[in-house]
Amino acid sequence: MTRQLPSSSRRSSLAKKAMAFATAALALSSRASAAKRAGTYEIVNHNSLASAMMLGVIDEDNVFILDKAENNSARLADGRHVWGSFYKISDNSVTGTDVNTNTFCASGATLGNGSWLVAGGNQAVGYGGAAQAQNLNPYADYDGTRAIRLLEPNSSTWIDSPSTSITQVNMLQSPRWYPGIEVLEDGSVIFIGGANSGGYINRNTPTTDPLYQNGGANPTYEYFPSRQTGNLPVCQFMGQTNGLNMYPHTYLMPSGKIFMQANVSTTLWDHNNNVQTALPDMPGNVVRVYPASGATAMLPLTPQNKYTPTILFCGGSVMSDQMWGNYSGPGGDILGITASNDCSSITPEDNQGNQTPNVQYVQEETLPEGRSMGQFIHLPDGTMVIVNGANKGTAGYTNATYNTIQYNGKTVVTEGLSQDPTYVPVLYDPSKPKGQRISNAGFSASTIARLYHSSAVLLADGSVMVAGSNPHQDVSLDMPTGTTPQAFNTTYEIEKWYPPYWDEPRPYPQGVPNTVLYGGSPFNITVNGTFMGDSANAKAANTKFAIIRPGFSTHAMNMGQRAVYLDYTYTVNDDASVTYMVNPLPNTKAMNRLLVPGPAFFYVTVGGVPSYGKKIMVGTSFTGTGNVPFTAALGSALISLPAPVNSTKFTASISRAGSSSSSDFGLGKIIGIAVAGAAVLALIALGCCLWRRKGRNNNEKAAARQSTAPWTSRDMGSGPEYKRVDTPVGSVHGGPGRFGAARMDSSHTFESYRMHDQASASESKEALGGYYDQPRSGSRAGYASSPLAYDQHERGSSQGQYQQGWGEYHAGDAGAYYEDNTNRYGGGSGGGHSYDDYPPQQYQQQQQQQQQQQQQQYSQQQRQYYDSPRR
């Protein structure tokens, strides 16, 4: 039996129908995708000017970025390289700023008066991180090992006045690279340990001087403002943790002691009397500090857990003592060692400062994959997200045979010590039962590897800013792809990660205070009936008042990060609005220590959806320098709040019951994928129709035409581990401008290190030096060896000097320059507007215009679909 084919006119009609359906389906998919950003990343700026080794949130609309002194192509007006910048959230713009001292691997915090402090760092360097005298080309940088830099409230200028005089007021008493830092209850700061010049870890092998490492380590501690004269006291814990003690994890406890964790050891340290109380070691010998760099945070402090401090650790590394090596690098090839997936917690004290009896670490759960260099970010809905990191290796970099490759006839040192970036974030929900707290379901992967020297912070709008990554001694933009080991570029893209609540309508509370004190009378906050609606009772009962300090972000840590939730009651009014009565912080010294005085952000989360955060002051109403230390006032005891008052009119349940589960928005993605799949099937059907039609008219097979385009490095890398990353160079807007050098294409592998960026037309590449000869020598003629150069750890027959550092990896090819897109992404936290005006009218209009345009496009596509058969 012969099957009759449709007529030509009918095939044409079918083709038109298939095309119309495919167009409409793709439009629906696109529309759904555009509307749903929750659980995804978005690149909001392609050039941070300085690679973001460090981040700090200044206010609702501004974030500072700090890098080390290195060969970033952006320049200041005086021609100096940029290693500091400011990111403006509302328009996604970036501007460079002057920093004088080398901020490489500094620590940071907010003082009790609201000022930002960034302290310590590295000595003055030239190209390739080679040590040199201060204030010389190419960077004209100054020694940062003893620097204390201040950024006052409402200022856009760092107070960073370098001096060779040891009597300078804003200077540490001793050099510190990778120091621990903790803000105290009086608003002052303590600095703990660190290295004098640095390396992979803070020790020599064999170790004959555990405390000072023959001059390499600094086991002392000091305060700012200074409390001490003469010789600084020694923290014995620095010697006991033998090298794995740079950037120790520190948390001020209710007793006033400092919980401290380094290597696999844990202690409660009375810093006032320099007395330690040993706590249990980390289970499984998992190292959590740098360079293992596990994620760590204090869990949210809530009325429900009676503000009892619990510290959570996730990820890190387990290696033998020999493999941890010494200053020069690991004891062997660590690139294939999988990071730990363990999550363990400890509760050192109760909420009154009494040590927990028989305290032990408790294994929580396991991560979906092992992760080094992940970092926890508190979200205002009470959850925590882990972003960034790698599944194999550790933080840091070195020059060794195992990360040296041959590529296009050249020897390339990939430098970085990690592989297999972890692109998908992980959510931790402490309110859920054990075994259900960790999930990454529904989350999309980033397209950018964030490894060593990456950073992340919570923004006032409730999104997470993610930036940085640089596993190199200096800027490197021409790393090849598709190699083993994989190399990664210096990274300048700024991303936002949107939490599960992002697509929901936001509450806009009225009456949020400017200051929250320890004790005193409750305050009232109102949320309007338009937002609360028929489910006002349920939403009122499911409200959280969060005070979050995002902390200073660097090296997979957010130093000083805290999240504290306030107790409240409420009355549901006849118009569906809700008036909340909110107690301030408890009037105890314990709370004064758990959440020390200083700036923070206040969020009101209703039904799992947070408001925009408002910057407030905790424990004091003053801002400005010269006011620390001080004794924070403790007000009257908190009152017992009355019972909530519900309404008989607004009893509906919450249609969107919270943000703690990614499954809420995972369904939307599944629907989008299904619609897109239907579109693809329609296009396949269309293709079949056209092919069969063409086959009847032409029996000749058409061979695919060979491309005449030459092969380039841009074609390299197709797997998820080799995601393409285009790294920008030059001024923000892609041409000669305020920050100097013109943009340049970085796709040509292994040009001279400066990569065409001459200071003058007559300056030769040869005079500037090539990148790959410098790291192997560790020095430049006429200058001392790089501060990161040490005798090679004994692991082979060849000996030499090796430079160390801390960087992360861009998974991808060298890439081309991206234009800045500050005009493309509007909105934000509405800088310059009062809190009660959020979101800004302009932002609302933009959103309405976008929705109208989408609706018009959708209507047109619907008409096309229904009209096409008649055409």
N, C-alpha and C positions, 0 to 999 in steps of 0.2 A: 504494500500500500504506500503510495507516494503522498507525503505531507505537503500541502500547498503553502507556499510562502505568502506573507501579506503583500498586498500591492505596494507600489512605490509611494503612493500618497498616504497609505495607512502607516507605512514605516516612518514617513516623515512626521506624521501626527504623533506616533508613539515616541519618536525621538524628542519632539517638542515637549511632550508631557513629561518625559523622563528628565529633560533638562530643567523644566520649570519646577518639578518636584525637588530635584537636587538643589536648585538654587534656594528654594524656600526652606528646605531642611537645613542647608548650610547656614542660611540667615538665622534660623531659629537657634542653631547650635552656637553661632557666633554671638548672637544676642544674649543667650544664656551665659556664655563664657565671659562676655564683657561685663555682665552684671555681677558675676560671682568671682570675687578675688580672694575670698577666705581660703586659707591654707596654701596660698601661692606666694611666690616671690615676684617682685617687679624691680627692674633696674630704673631708678629715678634720676640718676646722674652718672655719666660715664667718666667723669674726671674729678676726683677729689683733690687734685693738685698735689697733695702729699698723701702717700699711701697710708691708710689709717691703722697704724700700729696701736693707737690709743684714741679713745672717744670719751667725751663727757658731755652730758646734757646741761646746757646753761639755763634755759628757760623753755617756755612753751614753743618757741619758734627757732631756737638756735642750738647748735651742737659744735663743740670744738673738736678738731682733728689734729693729732700730733703724730709725727713720724720721727725717725732718727735723721741726723744730718746725712743726706745722701744725694745722689744725682737725679732728683726729680727735675723734670724739664721745666716746670713752671718757675718763673722768676718774679721777684719783687721789683719795684720801681728802680731800686738801686742796683739791679742786676744780680743780687744774691739768690741762690736757690731757695725754693720754698720747702720747709719741712713742718709747717703748721698752717692750718686753714680753718675757716668757719663755714658750716653748712647751714643754710636757711631752709627750714622745713616747708614753709608756705609756698615757696616758688622753686624749691630744689636747686637753688643756686649755691655756688661755692666761691669764696674769696680767700686769697692768701693773706697770711699775717706774719709779722716779724717775730722770729724766735732766735735768740742769740746763742744759747748753750745747747749742747748735744743731748737731746732727750732720750736717746736710745735706752730702752728697758728701764724707764723710770717708774715710780709709783705715784699714785694720785688719790686725792680725797677732797671732800668739801669740809671746810672749817665750820665751827659753830656759828660764825658770823655770816655765813653765806658765800665766802670767797672760795674759789677753787685753788688747790695747791697741788703742784706736780714737782716731785723732788727726786734727786739722784739722776743717774744716767751714765754716759760714757764720756771719755776724754775727747778732745778735738781730733778730728780725722780728716783725711783727704779721700781721693778716689779709692774704691775698693775697701774702705774701712781701715786704711793704713793710718797709724798714729802720726800726728805731726804737731808742731807748735800751734798755739792759739792764734786766731784772727789772721789766718793765711788762706790764700786761694787753694782750692776752688770754692770752699763753703764759707770761709771767714767765720767759722764757728768757734765757740769757746768750750773749755772743759765743763762738762755737766755733772761730773761725779759728786760734786758737793753743792750743786745748784738747788735753790728753792725758788720756784716760779709761782707767781700769784696772778690770778685773774679775778678781779673784783666784780661784785654784782653790777650789772648794767654796763659793763665795760667790754670793749672789743680789742683790748690791747693787753698783751702779757707783760707783767712786770718781771723782766728777766734781764737785769743789768749785770753783765759779767764783770768780774774783777779778779785780778791776780792777787789781791790782798786777802789774807786769811781772816782779816777783821771785818769783812763785809757782813752786814747784819743778816741778810737772807742767805745764809749758807749753812749747810750741814757741818757738823764738827769733824766728820770723817767721810771718806769717799764711800759711796754706796751705789752698786749696780745690782738690779733685781732685789731691792730691799722689801721686806714685809712692811705693812703700814696698817695702822688702826687708829681711828678717831676715838677719843676718850670722852667721858661724860661731861667734862668741862669745856669741850669744844676744841681742845688742843689735839696734837697728833704725836704718836710714838712711831719711830722707825726702828726696824729690827733686822739685823744681819745684812746680808748681801755679799757681793764680791767686790774686790778692789779693781779688777780689770776684766775678769770674766772668762768664760769658756763654756763648754757643753754642760758640765756639772762643776760644782764648786770644790774640787779637790785635786790633789796630786796622787799618783800611785807609784810606789807604795805610800801610804799615808803615815807620815811621821809626826805631823802636827795637826791633830784633828780640829783645833779651834781656828788657828790662823792660816793653816795650809801654807806655811813658809812665806807668808805675805800675800797670798792670793785671796784669802777670805777675810771677811770682816764680821766677827761674831758679837760685836757690841750692839748696844741700843742707845737711843737718844730721843729727845723730845723737841717739838716746836710748838710754841716758843721754848727756848732752851731752859732746862732746869739744872744743868750740871756744869761744873767747872772741873778742870783737870782731866785725868784719865777717865774714859767712858767705861761703864760697867759692862761685863760680859754676860751674855745669855748662854748658859751652858747647853741648852737644847740645840744650839747651832753646831756645837762640836759632836753631840751625840748622834746627830742625823747625818754626819759624814758625807758632805758633798751634795746630797739631794735635799737642799734646803734653801735654794733661791726662790723668791716669791713664796714664802711659807703661807699656808692658809691660816688666817687669824680671825677670831670673832670675840668681841667683848661680851662677857657673860654677866648675868645679874649680880654676881658677887663682886664684880670689878676685876676679877681675874680674866686673863686672855686665854681662850681655847686656841691651841696652836697645833698644827699637823704638818709634818714634813717627813720625807723618806717614808717609812712605814710606822713611824712613831707618833704618839699623841700625848699632849700634856695640858694641864691647867697651870698657867703661869701667873703668879702674883708679881707683876712688874714693879709695884711700889717697893716690895721687899726682896725682889729677885729670888723667889722661892718657887720651885716647881713641884707639882703633884702628877706623877705618871698615871696615864690612862692606858687602856689596852691598845695593842698594836692593831694596825689595819688588817682585817682578815684576808687571807690568801696572799699576803705580801704584795698587795697592789699598791704601787706608788701613784699618788695623786698630784703631787706638786710638779712644777716644771722640771724636766722636759716631758715627763709622762703626761702632765696637763689634763687631769680628769676634771669634769665639770663638778662644781661644788657650790652650795648655797645653804643659807639658813632657811628652813621651811617657813611659810607664812605664820606669823604670830597672831593668834585669834582669841577672842573671848572663849571659844569652845575648847581650845587647848590650854587655856589659862595663861597664855603668853609664855609657854614653856619652850625654851630654845632647843631645836633639833637640827643637826647639821647633816646634810645629805651629800654623798659623793657618788658620782656615776662615771664609769670609764677610767682611763689611766693605762698604766702598763705594768707588766710583770716580767722582769728580766733578772738574770743572775747578777751578783755584785760585780763580777768581771765584765759583763756586757755593758754595765752602766759606764764603765771607762773612767775618764778623768777630764781635766780641762781641755785636752786636745780633741776629744771626741769619744764616741762609743768604743767598746772593746772589740767590736766586730761589726759585720753587716747586720743591721737591724731593720732594713727596709721591708723584709718579709715577715717580721714578727707582728702578729695580730694583737691589737689593743684589747684591753679588758672590757667586758660587757657588764661587769658587776656593778650593782647599786647597793650601797650600804649606808646606814645612818647611825648616829649616836646622839644621845641626850645627856650632856655632861652634868647639867644642873637643873633643879626645878626652878619655878618662877620666883622663888625667894632667894636664890643664890646658894642653896644647899646642894652639895655634890650628890648626884644620884647614887644610891647604894648599889654596889655590885654592877656598876655601869659596864655595858658591853656594846659593841657594834652589833647592829641588826641588819641582816641581809634583807633588802626590800624586794627587788625583782632584778631582771636582767634587761639590758637594752636590746633592741632588735639586732644590733650589730655592735661589735667592739668599737670604741671611739676614744681617740686621743685628741686633745685640743677642742673638745666640745665645751660649750659654756651655757650655764643656766641663766635664763632671763625670767624674772617675775612678771606675770601678766595680771591686770587688775581684776580678773574674774576669779583669782585664787589659784590658778594653775601656774605651771612653770614650763618653759620650752627650752630644749637644748638645740642650739644651732652650731654650725661650723664643725671642723674637725676632719680626722682621717681614721681609716680602719686599720692601717698598718704603719709601723714606725712610731716616731715621736716628734716633738717639736725640735727646733734647732737646725743647724746646717754644719757641714764640714766638707773638706776636700779629701776624698779617700778613693781607693781603687774601685770600691763597690758602687759609688755614684759618679763614676767617670765613664763616658761613652764615646764612641767614635761615630761621628755624624758628618756626612758629606766630606770625608777626608780630614775632618778637624777633630781635635780632642775637646770634648765638652764636659765640664764639671757641673753636674746638675745641682750640687750643693745641698739641697733639702734632704731631710731625714724622714720624710713620711711619704706614703703612697695610698692610693685608693681613697680619695676624698669621700666623706659622708655628706651627700648632697641633700638628704631628706631630714627635716627636723623631727624631733621627738617630743611629745607632750607628756608631762608628769602631773597627775591630778591627785593631790594628797587627800582629798575628800573621799576617794573611792577605796573599796576594800583592797587589801594587799593581793597582788596577782592581777589587778585590773587597772593599776595606776599609770602604766606606761603604754603609749600607743603612738603610732605614726599613720594610722589609717586615714585615708583621704587627703594626705598632704602631698603636694607636688614637690618635685626636686628643684633645687636651684640649678642654674646653668653655670655657676661659677664656683670653683674650688676655693674654700676658705680654710687655709691651713695656718702655718706658723705666721705670727704677726697679723692675725685678723682680729676683728673686734665686733661687738654688738651691744646695743643698748635699747631699752624700752623708751619710746617717744611719748609725748603728751597725748598724741592722737590714738594711742593704744596699739600702734604697729611697732615692729622691731626693726631698727636700723642695723644693717649688716654691711661691713666694709673691711677694707684692708686685705692683706695676705702678701707676704714677701719672704720667700725662703732663701734670700741671698744677702751677701755682704754689702751689696750696692744694688741699685736699680738694674733689673735685667728684663728686657722685653722681647728677646729673640730666642727663647728656649724652644727647641724642636718638640714636635708631638709624635706619638706613635712609637716611642722608644721605651726601652726597659733598662734602667728605671725611667719612669716618666718625669720630665722636668716641668716646672710651673713658673709662670711669669710673675713679675711684680704687678699688683692689682690696684686699680684706681676706681673701678665701678662701685657705686653706692646702690645697695638694694634695700627695699623694704620687704619684710615678711609680714603677711596679713593673718592674724589669728582667726580662729573659727568664728568669732563674733563679728568680724569686720563688715559683712554685708548687711547687718541688721540696722534698723533705725536706732539712733542714739538718744538717750535721755539727756536733757539739758537742765540740770538742777540749779535752783536759785538759793543763794544764801551760803555758799561755800565760804568758810572763813579764810582769812589771810594767814592766820597763825593757829596752830593747835598746841596747847600747853600740856604740861603734866598736871592733871587734876583741874578742878574748877567746875563751873556750871556747864550744863549741856547747851548745845546750840541747835537751832532749827534749820533744816534744809527741806525745800519743797520741790517736787517733780509734778509737772502739770498733768491734767487729766487727759489731754490729747495723747500723750505717750502711754499713760497707765491704762486707759480704756476700760473695757469690760472685765479685764483680769487684774484690776487694781489691787484687790485683796492678795491674790497670789504673788503678784510682782512685789508688793510691799513686803511680804514675808520673805521674799527671795531677793533681798537687797544687801549689798556689801559696801562698806565705806572703807576704802583702802588708802593708806599712806605708803607710798612706794618711793624709795630712794634708789634710782637706777644704778648708782655707783660709777666708779672709774673703770673703764673696760680696756683690758690689754691681756695678751697671752692667756686666753681662755678663762680669764677671771673678771669678775665685776666687783672690785674692791669696795667694801662698804655698802653693798647692795642689801636692802632690807625691805620687807613687806609686812606692815602691821595693820590689822583690821579693828575697827572701833565697834563698841556695843551701841545698840539703838533700840528704839521702839517707834511706833508710828500711829497715825490716825488717817483713815481713808475718808476723804471729804465727799460731800454730795455731788460735786462736779467731777469725781473720779481722780482729782488731784490727791496727792499724799503729802502730808506734813510729817517729817521725821524728826524725832528728838534724839540727838546723837551725843553720847558722852565723849569727852576728850580722852586723852591718854591717861592711864592710871597714874596717881600721884606718888609714885614710888621711885626710889633710887634704882631699883631693878629695871624699870622701864626707861629711866633716864640713861641707862647703860645699853639696853637692848636696841633702842632707837635714840641715838645721841642727838644733841641739838644740831640744827643746820637745815638746809633746803631739802625739799622733797616735793612729790606731786600727789595731789588729792584726787581720787577717782570715786565716782558713785556708780556702782554696777547694779543694774536693775534687771532681774530676769536673765542674768548671764551676759548682759550687754553693758559695757562701761561707757560712762560719759568721757568727754575729753578731760584730760588731767589739768588741774590748776596748780601752778607753783605756789607753795606755801613755805612758811618757816616753822620748824618744830622746836618747841621748848624755849623760844625767844622771839621777840618781835623786832629786834634790831638787825641791821645788816651793815656791813662795812668792815674795814680793817681796824686793827688795834684793840679789838674787844675780846680777844681770847688770851688766856683762859678765863672762864667765869663760872660762877656757881649757878646752875640752872634753878630757878624758883620752882618749888613744888607747891601747887595750889591745894585747895580743899579736897577732901576725899570725894570720890565719885558718888552720885546719888544712886539709889535703887530706882531703876526706870519703871514706870507704870506699864501695865499690860497693854498690848496693841489693841486698837479699836478698828474693827473691820466694818464694812458696809454690806447691807443686804442686797444692794443693787448691782455690785460688780463682783460676781462670784465665779466668773469663767476661769478656766485654767489657762496657763501660759501656753500660747501656741508654739512658741520657740523657747524651750525650757532651760536654756543655758548654753554655755559655750565650752563646757568641759569635755564634750565628746565630739570628735571629728566626724562621727557618722552623720551628724546633722547636716553637714554640707557635702558629705561624700555622695549622698543620694542625688543631689543636684548634678554633680559631676557625672555620675553614671547615666543620668537621663541625657545630659549633653552628649556623652559619648555615643549613646544609642541613636540619638537623632543624627549625629554626624555619620554614624555607621550606615544609617538608612540612606543618607545622601550619597555615600560612597557606592552603595549597591545600585542606586539609581544611575549614577554616572557609569558604572560598569555595564548596566543594561543598555544605556545610551551608546556606549562604545561598541557593544555587540551588534546593535542595530546598524550603526554606521559601518562597522567592519563587514557585516554580511552584505550590506548594500554595495559597498565598494568592491567586495569580492565578486559580486555578480557582474559588475561593470568592468572589472579589470582583474584578470587572473594572475597578473604578475605580482610577486611578493616585493614589497618595498623594504629594502634593507635599511637599518638605522644608519644615518649619516655620521661619519666619524667627525669628532670635534677637532677643529683646527687650533683651538686655544692651547697654549703651552701649559704643561703641568707646573703648579706652584705649590709653595708650602701651605697655602690656604686650603688645599684639598686634603690635608693630612688629618687623620683622626676622625673616626666615625662612631666609636663606641661610647657608652656613657662615661667611661673613665677618661675619655679624651675629648671632653666637651670643648667646643671652640670658645675662645674668649678673646675678644678684641680689646686691647688695652690702649687707652688714649695717651697721647703725649702732646705737650705744648700748651697753649693758652686754652682757657675754658671754651672759647668759641671757635677754636680750630685755626686760628691764624695769628699773625703777629699782633700782640695786644698788650693789655696791662701787665700780664705776667711774663712777657718776654717771648721766648722762642716760638717759631712757627711750628705748626703740627708737622709730624713726620710719619711716614709709613714704616711700621716696624715688622713688615713681613719678610724682609731680606735678612736671612739668618747670619748672625755673627759678624756684623759690622764692627767697627771700632767701638769701644765701650761707651764713649760719649755719644755715639750714633748721630753724627752730623751736627751736634749741638755745640758748635764752637762759640767761645765767648766773643771772638772777633773774626772778621773775615780772613785775617792773616794767620790765625792760630791753626796749626796743623793737627791732624789726628795723631801723628807720631808724638808730638809734644804732649798730647793729653794722655797717651798710654792706652794700651789695649786692656780689655777686661781680664782675659784669662791668664795673662802672665802675672798679674798682680796678686791674685789670691794664693798662687803657689809659692810666691816669694815671701809674702807677708810684710813687705816693706817697700819703701821707695828710697831712692838714693838721697842721702842727706838727712833722712828721718829715721826714727826708731821703728822697730817692728810694730806691726799692727797690734793693738791691745788684744786682739783675738788670736794672735799667733802663738803657738806653743809647740814644744817638741812633740812629735807624733807619738801617740800611744802605741806601745809595742804590739804589733799584730802582723808584721810582715818583715821582709828583709830590707826594704827601703826605709830610709829615715828622712825627715824633713820637717818643715814648719807647716802647721795647719791652722787655718783661721776658723773660728766658730761664730755662730750667730743663731738668730732665731727668726725664722721666716715661714711663710706658708706658700701654697702652690696654686697657681692658676692651671687647671687642667685644660689645656688647649694649645692651639698654635700661636705663633707670634702675633698674628692678628693685625688688623688695620686700625687706624685712628677712628674713633667715633666722635661725631659732633656732639656738643653739649645739647641737652634737650630740656633745658630749664623751662622753656615756653610750652613744652608739650604736656608737662605734668603740673597741673595747678592744684589749688586747695592746700590742705594741711591743717595745722592747728590754729591757723588764723592769727599769726603774730601781730601784735599791736592792737588787737581787739580786746575788749573786756571779756571776762570769762562768761558772763551771762549772755553775751551776744553770739556765742558759738552756735553753729558754724558761721563764718562771715557771710554777709549777704551775697557777696560776689561768688563765693563758693557754691552757695545754694543755687544761684542763677546758672552757673556753669553746669551743675548737675541737672537742673531742669532742662536746659538747652540740649544736653547730651541725650536725655531721655526722650525729648521730643523728636530729635533727629533719628534716634533708633526706632521710634514708633513709626515715623514717616517712611523710613527705609523698609520696615517690616510690612507696612500697608502696601507699599509699591510692589514688594515681592509677592505678597498675597494676590494682588491684582494680576501680576504677571502670570502667576500660576493658574488662576481661574480663566484668564483671557486667552492663554496660549493655545488651547485646543481650537478656539474659534479663529485664530490666525492661520 
